């Protein structure tokens, strides 16, 4: 039985993900060992991610652990992984996607449409902020950081009327009962990779790559690579300030990709949706449509 050391953040949700990877690897005949690593993104909860270096801070120390040989694989929420990672690393595995939708959480279970004008809604994601501002201009959308429990505690303290969280995270933590309602993927396009657990390894570590591939869910991998493929077309220009969302689905042999772009203040937005039998052709078609409608200018305006 071959040992696989699993690197993970120490949050409750990250440990759930690592334990799920561990369970699946055990079924494949591996001996998994979980190693928790404290990341800069976890340490700096007092400021926005963009102000301290972007969402890559959630994986920086895990990649260092891979580099130093302290772990064999690193487990991430795919939406936390920058669209372009260094060539020495590879995303080698993808677990079956959970619910990709965003969820509305209100302690009194009020629908978001029932709030009074000026109500404060908390979200950490620029793409959620932009889509909320477009749909509900009467509300104040303010940033919120912290794990799920911390964010819900801030609502209990009266700092926010309600918050938007990923449905997958709430379900994995057994907190589905706290969800008031869901946004469909058309009402609020999810972040690229939302609901997917990704496994990262060193590009030359064949043992780790084989282990990750042994538990990969092929349809989820296809969705992940399509969604990230659209973002990757923009190179290094996207960052934590970017109001960008991409979601891919496949039915039969047809892949559909939807994408949303906006400036930070949601004064201008772009939506594109394409489908076809060749996933990479659909990626290219979505990108071309976004560019034709001014996405390049929006990306520049966000920086």
Helices and strands as residue ranges (DSSP letters): E 2-8, H 12-27, E 30-36, H 40-43, G 50-52, G 55-58, H 60-67, E 73-77, G 78-80, E 89-94, E 102-105, G 112-114, E 120-122, H 126-135, E 140-142, H 148-156, E 162-166, H 167-172, G 176-178, E 181-183, E 197-202, H 206-214, H 218-232, G 235-237, E 243-251, E 254-262, E 269-276, H 279-292, H 295-302
